[in-house]
């Protein structure tokens, strides 16, 4: 199977080279051929320079589209180039390439359309569990997804997720940009796509600053919950019209 890692990157000059080196080393050590594309999301630091100097496969966005737009660009790339599985993979060192095989297995076995790598399903798998506020936010999002979509997702904001060809095509054509992980999860659940979670280990960000800010946690959570409610209604209406 052709497998692609979609790596969105915004101002990741401290991390992106090591992230790509780790993937190349994994391929070499395990006789694999997992490909990757870095989506440079209008970075204002030296990210693009590093990608060019090291001849790393990338797509350069001249304008910052945000995480949703960058990831959708990756899905479009995967769709246009005929990949069987596309995996969202952070460029900041948080995701471990050694779990790629595990996250792909349910798709390869025909058990799932999307697989989410979670640190909360089996907490012994990952020492890094994120901050209390992020865990609280994740639990709240999880509650509302279960309430409106009927399925518990333990790590709805996880950016480590694998998609099959069906989902690749869906996301290449339509992908949420505001709160992409929870909204895309709702989109798939409403449309009866199969989602599974597998426990993975995650690391703390290796360097740089996260683009996600939880300083206004209450405001963020209210907006995400409203998005989940609106999306669940909107996607159901679209489904009925088909």
MOLIN-V887817 format. One record per helix or strand. SS is the DSSP state (H for helix, E for strand). FROM is the first residue (numbers start at 1). TO is the last residue. If there is no record, write none. Layout:
ss:SS from:FROM to:TO
ss:SS from:FROM to:TO
This chain:
ss:E from:3 to:9
ss:H from:16 to:30
ss:E from:35 to:41
ss:H from:47 to:53
ss:E from:58 to:61
ss:H from:66 to:80
ss:E from:85 to:88
ss:E from:95 to:95
ss:H from:97 to:108
ss:E from:114 to:118
ss:H from:132 to:149
ss:E from:161 to:163
ss:H from:165 to:173
ss:H from:180 to:190
ss:E from:195 to:199
ss:E from:202 to:202
ss:H from:217 to:241
